[in-house]
Amino acid sequence: MYLLPRPLFGPILLLLALLAGCARLDAPGPEQPLVVGLSADPVFQQTTAPSEGMDGFSRDLTEAFAEALGVKVRYVVAPDYPALMEMVRKQKVHMAAAVPIPAAAVSAAGGDPRLIFSAPLLETRQVIVQHASALPVDSAARLAGREIAMPVGALQARTLRALDIAPPPVIIERGDINELELLGSVAQRHHELVASTELHFAVASNYYPDLAIAFELPGKLAYVWALSADSPTLIERATRFIESARQDGALRRLNDRYFGHIRRMDAQDSTVFLEHVQSRLPNFRQEFHAAQEISGIDWRLLAALAYQESKWDPLATSPTGVRGMMMLTEDTADRLKVANRLDARQSIRAGAKYLALLMDDLPEGIEHPDRLWFALAAYNLGQGHLNGARAFAPGLKRDPDDWFDMKQVLPLMARPEYYTRLKSGRARGGEAVILVENVRNYYDVLSRFEPAHTPPSLGEKTPSPQKKPKLSAQRS
């Protein structure tokens, strides 16, 4: 969903203080929180809207682990991966989250006897990224002697050296910007080539559509937890926790929550959207701000929904009769006392109120951020169709309160063997899934480029933080 970098370098003073200390951490317990090292990587640690309450893949997973241990958790952010690994070796943190290593080295801990690596949390390809207008790189030999920028300590440097290219590429390590900004520098032509991963490329290409994969490097990277070999009890509990998360689907759901939607847009979609952000959105930004104050929903999410519905065209009309910026049906407009669906102000405010009502009407068991995704699906389908799909989900061994499972159920509503069992009848459930994932992508981009709105007075209704989604991994 997925992406504004947290102010990651602020905690570096805390990092230095930890490294300067002589005493190693006690084991996690009632008086000692689980201390987790994180990298300054915005793909894995991210700040999103208060209404979603998400902090990123790594934090969600490690907080679930701390809950399973029955302890509190504290985070320390490292500026780069080498510094992060050194914190683990010196036992200044109990573990490091989402550390990239060669996938083939997981069982061997990269040859370092002081470290133990977990099973992979996810895997991704190593790639060289260039501007989309550049000539393709059809062989490793085409990289000879060329400058390739990458984050400090990136494993792609080792992979490039192993290719034995002559003359070797010139490696430029950048520690002053994060990896998404580094990829953005390719779009801005500050760097010709950047070594990265397919995961980072997929996220960055939604912001910078002028990016292209120039060359795929051999060997995948696995993102893992890294723990000190001197912590056998914690290693054993982490191993059981991750295995449980893999078996019960919690890890798969977490991957989908943060990364399941990022490949939905192609370069043309991104280019057109970014053009409209510049040309159309300014005309309606204040109306979206006002709609946030009324509904408590982040204005950027409302703007993302409006773009999906109408491309920010207040006069839009569909063949089915929905009209206006937020594509309201006539019944919905009447319910919300909208006199003119083609009036942008009325449409935006009514659409925001309607989405808030849909969220309120959902069962309490649906937690954020899934609650928002369900409400968006209901915005497209109608609450009756969504409830119908939820009703037959258990028979398909799917959780009706989980968006990951309902993504598999909703498309079935177009098949007669399913919709004939529903009072609400046939529905294009697959379109609802596409709408939700498109809105998530647009929202990610807007969250990166557009500032959050702070209402002018405390008397206005503002977005309130929601409790974070729980993973279902069992207590270890």
C-alpha positions as CSV (number, residue, x, y, z in Angstrom):
1,M,0.0,0.0,0.0
2,Y,2.3,1.1,0.4
3,L,4.8,5.0,1.1
4,L,6.2,8.0,2.8
5,P,9.6,7.5,4.4
6,R,9.5,7.8,8.2
7,P,12.0,10.4,9.5
8,L,14.4,7.5,9.8
9,F,17.7,9.2,10.5
10,G,16.5,10.9,13.7
11,P,17.1,7.8,15.8
12,I,20.7,7.6,14.7
13,L,21.8,9.2,18.0
14,L,20.1,6.4,19.8
15,L,21.9,3.9,17.6
16,L,25.3,5.5,18.4
17,A,24.4,5.5,22.1
18,L,23.7,1.8,21.9
19,L,26.8,1.0,20.0
20,A,28.9,3.0,22.6
21,G,27.5,1.0,25.5
22,C,29.5,-2.0,26.8
23,A,26.8,-4.1,28.3
24,R,24.9,-6.6,26.1
25,L,21.2,-6.7,26.2
26,D,19.4,-9.0,28.6
27,A,17.0,-11.5,27.1
28,P,13.5,-10.1,26.4
29,G,11.3,-10.3,29.5
30,P,9.1,-8.4,31.8
31,E,11.7,-5.7,32.4
32,Q,13.4,-5.9,29.1
33,P,11.6,-5.1,25.8
34,L,12.5,-6.9,22.6
35,V,14.9,-4.5,20.9
36,V,14.6,-4.7,17.1
37,G,17.0,-3.1,14.6
38,L,15.5,-1.7,11.5
39,S,17.1,-0.4,8.3
40,A,16.4,3.0,6.9
41,D,14.4,1.4,4.1
42,P,11.1,3.1,3.2
43,V,9.8,0.0,1.5
44,F,9.8,-1.9,4.8
45,Q,9.2,1.0,7.3
46,Q,6.6,3.4,6.2
47,T,4.3,6.1,7.5
48,T,0.8,6.1,6.2
49,A,-2.5,7.7,7.2
50,P,-3.6,7.7,10.8
51,S,-6.9,6.1,9.7
52,E,-5.0,3.0,8.6
53,G,-2.6,2.7,11.6
54,M,0.0,0.9,9.6
55,D,3.8,1.2,10.2
56,G,5.2,-1.2,7.7
57,F,5.9,-4.8,7.0
58,S,8.8,-5.2,9.5
59,R,7.0,-3.4,12.4
60,D,3.8,-5.3,12.0
61,L,5.6,-8.7,12.0
62,T,8.0,-7.9,14.9
63,E,5.2,-6.5,17.0
64,A,3.3,-9.7,16.5
65,F,6.4,-11.6,17.6
66,A,6.8,-9.4,20.7
67,E,3.1,-10.0,21.5
68,A,3.7,-13.8,21.1
69,L,6.7,-13.5,23.5
70,G,4.5,-11.5,25.9
71,V,7.0,-8.5,26.0
72,K,7.1,-4.9,24.8
73,V,9.1,-3.9,21.7
74,R,11.5,-1.1,21.1
75,Y,13.0,-0.1,17.7
76,V,16.4,1.2,16.8
77,V,16.9,2.5,13.2
78,A,20.3,2.0,11.5
79,P,21.4,4.2,8.5
80,D,22.4,1.1,6.4
81,Y,22.5,-2.6,6.4
82,P,26.2,-3.0,7.5
83,A,25.5,-0.9,10.6
84,L,22.4,-2.9,11.2
85,M,24.3,-6.2,11.1
86,E,27.0,-4.9,13.4
87,M,24.4,-4.1,16.0
88,V,23.3,-7.7,15.9
89,R,26.9,-9.1,16.1
90,K,27.6,-6.9,19.1
91,Q,24.2,-7.8,20.6
92,K,23.1,-4.2,20.9
93,V,19.8,-5.3,19.5
94,H,18.1,-8.7,20.0
95,M,17.4,-9.0,16.3
96,A,17.4,-7.2,12.9
97,A,14.3,-7.3,10.8
98,A,14.0,-7.6,7.0
99,V,17.7,-8.0,6.3
100,P,18.6,-8.9,2.7
101,I,21.0,-11.8,2.1
102,P,21.6,-14.1,-0.9
103,A,18.8,-16.6,-1.0
104,A,21.3,-19.4,-1.3
105,A,23.0,-18.4,2.0
106,V,20.0,-18.5,4.3
107,S,21.0,-21.8,6.0
108,A,24.6,-20.8,6.3
109,A,24.0,-17.3,7.7
110,G,26.2,-15.9,5.0
111,G,29.2,-17.7,6.4
112,D,29.3,-15.6,9.6
113,P,29.3,-17.9,12.7
114,R,28.1,-15.0,14.9
115,L,24.7,-14.8,13.1
116,I,21.7,-17.0,12.6
117,F,19.2,-16.1,9.9
118,S,15.5,-17.0,9.9
119,A,13.6,-18.7,7.1
120,P,12.9,-16.2,4.3
121,L,10.1,-13.7,4.9
122,L,10.0,-12.9,1.1
123,E,12.3,-13.2,-1.9
124,T,13.1,-10.8,-4.7
125,R,15.3,-10.5,-7.8
126,Q,18.4,-8.4,-8.0
127,V,18.2,-5.9,-10.9
128,I,20.0,-3.0,-12.5
129,V,17.6,-0.1,-13.2
130,Q,17.9,2.5,-15.9
131,H,15.9,5.3,-17.5
132,A,13.2,3.8,-19.8
133,S,14.6,5.8,-22.8
134,A,18.1,4.2,-22.5
135,L,19.3,1.5,-24.8
136,P,18.8,-2.0,-23.3
137,V,21.6,-3.9,-21.6
138,D,21.5,-7.3,-23.2
139,S,24.5,-8.8,-21.4
140,A,26.7,-8.4,-18.4
141,A,29.5,-7.2,-20.7
142,R,27.5,-4.1,-21.4
143,L,28.0,-3.1,-17.8
144,A,31.8,-3.0,-18.2
145,G,33.4,0.2,-16.8
146,R,30.0,1.9,-16.2
147,E,29.1,3.7,-13.0
148,I,26.4,1.8,-11.0
149,A,25.0,3.5,-7.9
150,M,23.6,1.6,-5.0
151,P,22.9,1.9,-1.2
152,V,25.8,1.5,1.2
153,G,26.6,-2.2,1.7
154,A,24.3,-3.4,-1.1
155,L,24.8,-7.1,-1.9
156,Q,24.5,-6.3,-5.6
157,A,28.1,-5.1,-5.4
158,R,29.2,-8.6,-4.5
159,T,27.1,-10.1,-7.3
160,L,28.6,-7.7,-9.8
161,R,32.1,-8.6,-8.8
162,A,31.4,-12.3,-9.1
163,L,30.4,-11.7,-12.8
164,D,34.1,-11.0,-13.5
165,I,33.3,-8.2,-15.9
166,A,36.4,-6.4,-17.5
167,P,36.8,-3.6,-16.8
168,P,34.7,-3.9,-13.7
169,P,31.8,-1.6,-13.2
170,V,32.5,1.5,-11.0
171,I,30.5,1.0,-7.7
172,I,29.1,4.3,-6.2
173,E,27.7,3.8,-2.7
174,R,25.1,6.4,-1.6
175,G,24.3,6.7,2.1
176,D,22.8,10.1,1.9
177,I,19.5,9.1,0.3
178,N,17.2,6.1,0.7
179,E,16.8,3.4,-2.0
180,L,13.5,4.8,-3.4
181,E,15.1,8.3,-3.7
182,L,18.1,6.7,-5.4
183,L,15.8,5.1,-8.0
184,G,14.2,8.4,-8.4
185,S,17.6,9.8,-9.3
186,V,17.6,7.6,-12.4
187,A,14.3,9.1,-13.5
188,Q,15.8,12.5,-13.0
189,R,18.9,11.4,-14.8
190,H,21.3,12.1,-11.9
191,H,22.4,8.5,-12.2
192,E,22.5,6.3,-15.3
193,L,22.3,3.0,-13.6
194,V,21.2,1.9,-10.1
195,A,21.5,-1.6,-8.5
196,S,18.4,-2.5,-6.6
197,T,15.7,-5.2,-6.2
198,E,12.6,-6.0,-8.2
199,L,10.6,-5.2,-5.1
200,H,12.0,-1.7,-4.8
201,F,11.7,-1.2,-8.5
202,A,8.0,-2.1,-8.4
203,V,7.3,0.4,-5.7
204,A,9.4,3.2,-7.2
205,S,8.0,2.7,-10.7
206,N,4.6,3.8,-9.4
207,Y,6.2,7.2,-8.5
208,Y,8.7,7.3,-11.3
209,P,7.2,5.7,-14.5
210,D,10.4,6.5,-16.5
211,L,12.2,3.6,-14.8
212,A,13.0,0.3,-16.5
213,I,14.9,-2.8,-15.6
214,A,18.1,-2.8,-17.6
215,F,19.5,-6.1,-16.5
216,E,18.6,-8.9,-14.1
217,L,21.5,-10.1,-12.0
218,P,21.9,-13.8,-11.1
219,G,20.6,-15.0,-7.8
220,K,17.7,-13.8,-5.6
221,L,17.8,-12.0,-2.3
222,A,15.9,-13.2,0.7
223,Y,14.7,-10.9,3.4
224,V,15.2,-12.5,6.8
225,W,15.5,-11.9,10.5
226,A,19.1,-11.9,11.7
227,L,19.8,-12.9,15.3
228,S,22.9,-13.4,17.4
229,A,24.2,-17.0,17.5
230,D,24.6,-16.5,21.3
231,S,20.8,-16.3,21.8
232,P,19.6,-19.9,21.3
233,T,16.3,-19.4,23.2
234,L,15.3,-16.4,21.2
235,I,16.4,-18.1,17.9
236,E,14.2,-21.1,18.8
237,R,11.2,-19.0,19.6
238,A,11.7,-16.9,16.4
239,T,11.9,-20.0,14.3
240,R,8.6,-21.4,15.8
241,F,6.9,-18.0,15.3
242,I,7.9,-17.7,11.6
243,E,7.0,-21.3,10.9
244,S,3.6,-20.7,12.5
245,A,3.1,-17.5,10.5
246,R,3.9,-19.4,7.3
247,Q,1.6,-22.3,8.1
248,D,-1.4,-20.2,9.2
249,G,-1.1,-17.7,6.3
250,A,-0.2,-14.7,8.5
251,L,3.0,-14.1,6.6
252,R,1.3,-14.4,3.2
253,R,-1.4,-12.0,4.3
254,L,1.2,-9.5,5.5
255,N,3.0,-9.7,2.2
256,D,-0.3,-9.0,0.5
257,R,-1.1,-6.1,2.8
258,Y,2.0,-4.2,1.9
259,F,3.0,-5.5,-1.5
260,G,0.0,-7.2,-3.1
261,H,-1.1,-4.2,-5.0
262,I,2.1,-2.5,-6.1
263,R,2.3,-4.1,-9.6
264,R,-1.2,-3.1,-10.6
265,M,-0.2,0.1,-12.5
266,D,1.9,0.1,-15.7
267,A,4.1,2.9,-16.8
268,Q,1.4,4.6,-18.9
269,D,-1.1,4.5,-15.9
270,S,1.5,6.1,-13.7
271,T,2.4,8.8,-16.2
272,V,-1.2,9.8,-16.8
273,F,-2.0,9.8,-13.1
274,L,1.0,12.0,-12.2
275,E,0.1,14.4,-15.0
276,H,-3.4,14.7,-13.5
277,V,-2.0,15.2,-10.1
278,Q,-0.4,18.3,-11.5
279,S,-3.2,19.5,-13.8
280,R,-6.5,18.5,-12.2
281,L,-6.0,17.8,-8.5
282,P,-5.2,21.4,-7.5
283,N,-8.7,22.4,-8.6
284,F,-10.2,20.1,-6.0
285,R,-7.6,19.8,-3.2
286,Q,-9.5,22.1,-0.8
287,E,-12.7,20.2,-1.3
288,F,-10.9,16.9,-0.4
289,H,-9.5,18.7,2.7
290,A,-13.0,19.7,3.7
291,A,-14.3,16.1,3.1
292,Q,-11.6,14.8,5.4
293,E,-12.7,17.1,8.1
294,I,-16.3,15.9,7.7
295,S,-15.6,12.2,7.4
296,G,-12.3,11.6,9.3
297,I,-10.8,9.9,6.2
298,D,-7.5,11.0,4.9
299,W,-8.1,13.4,2.0
300,R,-5.5,11.6,-0.1
301,L,-7.5,8.3,0.2
302,L,-10.6,10.2,-0.9
303,A,-8.8,11.8,-3.8
304,A,-7.5,8.3,-4.8
305,L,-11.0,6.9,-4.8
306,A,-12.3,9.9,-6.8
307,Y,-9.5,9.4,-9.4
308,Q,-10.4,5.7,-9.7
309,E,-14.0,6.6,-10.2
310,S,-13.8,9.7,-12.5
311,K,-10.2,10.7,-13.2
312,W,-11.2,13.8,-11.2
313,D,-13.8,14.8,-13.8
314,P,-16.8,16.3,-12.1
315,L,-19.0,15.7,-15.2
316,A,-18.2,12.1,-15.6
317,T,-21.1,9.8,-16.3
318,S,-21.1,6.0,-16.8
319,P,-23.4,3.9,-19.0
320,T,-25.0,2.5,-15.8
321,G,-26.1,5.9,-14.6
322,V,-23.6,6.7,-11.9
323,R,-22.4,10.3,-12.2
324,G,-20.0,12.9,-10.9
325,M,-16.6,13.1,-9.3
326,M,-17.4,10.3,-6.9
327,M,-19.7,8.4,-9.3
328,L,-22.7,8.3,-7.0
329,T,-25.8,6.3,-7.9
330,E,-29.1,8.2,-7.9
331,D,-30.2,6.3,-4.8
332,T,-27.0,7.1,-2.9
333,A,-27.2,10.8,-3.9
334,D,-30.8,10.9,-2.6
335,R,-29.9,9.2,0.6
336,L,-27.1,11.8,1.2
337,K,-29.3,14.7,0.1
338,V,-27.1,15.6,-3.0
339,A,-29.1,18.0,-5.2
340,N,-26.6,17.9,-8.1
341,R,-24.3,14.9,-8.6
342,L,-22.3,16.9,-11.1
343,D,-21.3,19.5,-8.5
344,A,-17.8,18.6,-7.4
345,R,-18.2,19.9,-3.9
346,Q,-21.4,18.0,-3.2
347,S,-20.1,14.8,-4.8
348,I,-16.8,14.8,-2.9
349,R,-18.4,15.4,0.4
350,A,-21.2,12.9,-0.2
351,G,-18.7,10.3,-1.4
352,A,-16.6,10.7,1.8
353,K,-19.7,10.4,4.0
354,Y,-20.8,7.3,2.1
355,L,-17.4,5.6,2.5
356,A,-17.4,6.5,6.2
357,L,-20.9,5.0,6.6
358,L,-19.8,1.8,4.8
359,M,-16.9,1.5,7.2
360,D,-19.2,2.0,10.2
361,D,-21.6,-0.7,8.9
362,L,-19.0,-3.4,8.7
363,P,-18.8,-6.0,11.5
364,E,-16.4,-5.1,14.4
365,G,-14.3,-8.2,13.7
366,I,-12.9,-6.6,10.5
367,E,-9.8,-4.7,11.5
368,H,-7.9,-1.9,9.8
369,P,-6.5,-1.7,7.2
370,D,-8.8,-4.5,5.9
371,R,-11.8,-2.5,7.1
372,L,-11.0,0.2,4.6
373,W,-10.5,-2.2,1.7
374,F,-13.8,-3.9,2.5
375,A,-15.5,-0.5,2.5
376,L,-14.0,0.4,-0.8
377,A,-15.2,-2.9,-2.3
378,A,-18.7,-2.1,-0.9
379,Y,-18.5,1.4,-2.5
380,N,-18.2,-0.4,-5.8
381,L,-20.5,-3.4,-5.3
382,G,-22.9,-2.2,-2.7
383,Q,-23.1,-3.5,0.8
384,G,-25.6,-6.2,-0.1
385,H,-23.3,-7.9,-2.6
386,L,-20.4,-7.6,-0.2
387,N,-22.4,-9.2,2.6
388,G,-23.5,-11.9,0.2
389,A,-20.0,-12.8,-0.7
390,R,-19.0,-12.8,3.0
391,A,-21.8,-15.2,3.7
392,F,-20.6,-18.0,1.4
393,A,-16.9,-17.4,2.2
394,P,-16.8,-19.9,5.1
395,G,-18.1,-22.6,2.8
396,L,-15.0,-22.0,0.7
397,K,-12.8,-22.2,3.8
398,R,-12.1,-18.4,3.5
399,D,-12.2,-15.9,6.3
400,P,-15.1,-13.4,5.7
401,D,-13.3,-10.8,7.8
402,D,-10.0,-11.0,6.0
403,W,-9.3,-9.0,2.8
404,F,-6.7,-11.4,1.5
405,D,-9.3,-14.2,1.6
406,M,-12.1,-12.1,0.2
407,K,-10.0,-11.1,-2.8
408,Q,-10.3,-14.7,-3.8
409,V,-14.0,-14.9,-3.1
410,L,-15.3,-11.7,-4.7
411,P,-14.6,-12.7,-8.4
412,L,-16.7,-15.8,-7.9
413,M,-19.8,-13.6,-7.7
414,A,-19.9,-13.4,-11.5
415,R,-20.3,-17.2,-11.8
416,P,-23.8,-18.7,-11.8
417,E,-23.0,-21.5,-9.4
418,Y,-22.3,-18.8,-6.8
419,Y,-24.5,-15.8,-7.6
420,T,-27.7,-17.9,-7.9
421,R,-27.3,-18.7,-4.2
422,L,-27.3,-15.0,-3.3
423,K,-30.4,-12.8,-2.6
424,S,-28.5,-9.9,-4.1
425,G,-27.8,-11.7,-7.4
426,R,-24.9,-11.5,-9.8
427,A,-22.1,-8.9,-9.2
428,R,-18.8,-8.1,-10.9
429,G,-16.7,-8.8,-7.8
430,G,-13.5,-8.9,-9.7
431,E,-14.0,-5.3,-10.6
432,A,-14.3,-4.4,-6.9
433,V,-10.9,-6.1,-6.2
434,I,-9.3,-4.1,-9.0
435,L,-10.8,-0.9,-7.7
436,V,-9.5,-1.5,-4.2
437,E,-6.0,-2.3,-5.5
438,N,-5.9,0.7,-7.9
439,V,-7.1,3.0,-5.1
440,R,-4.3,1.7,-2.9
441,N,-1.7,2.4,-5.6
442,Y,-3.0,6.0,-6.1
443,Y,-3.1,6.5,-2.4
444,D,0.5,5.4,-2.1
445,V,1.6,7.9,-4.7
446,L,-0.4,10.7,-3.2
447,S,0.9,9.9,0.2
448,R,4.4,10.4,-1.1
449,F,3.9,13.6,-3.0
450,E,1.1,15.3,-1.2
451,P,1.2,16.4,2.5
452,A,-1.3,15.3,5.0
453,H,-4.0,17.8,5.9
454,T,-4.2,19.2,9.4
455,P,-7.7,20.7,10.1
456,P,-7.6,24.4,11.0
457,S,-9.2,24.0,14.4
458,L,-9.4,21.4,17.1
459,G,-13.2,21.6,16.7
460,E,-13.1,19.8,13.4
461,K,-13.3,16.1,13.1
462,T,-9.9,14.7,12.4
463,P,-8.7,11.2,11.5
464,S,-8.1,9.2,14.6
465,P,-5.6,6.4,14.8
466,Q,-7.1,2.9,14.6
467,K,-5.7,-0.1,16.3
468,K,-3.2,-2.0,14.3
469,P,-4.1,-5.3,12.5
470,K,-3.1,-8.4,14.4
471,L,-1.4,-11.3,12.8
472,S,-2.7,-14.7,13.5
473,A,0.6,-16.4,14.3
474,Q,0.2,-18.4,17.5
475,R,1.9,-17.5,20.8
476,S,5.3,-19.3,20.7
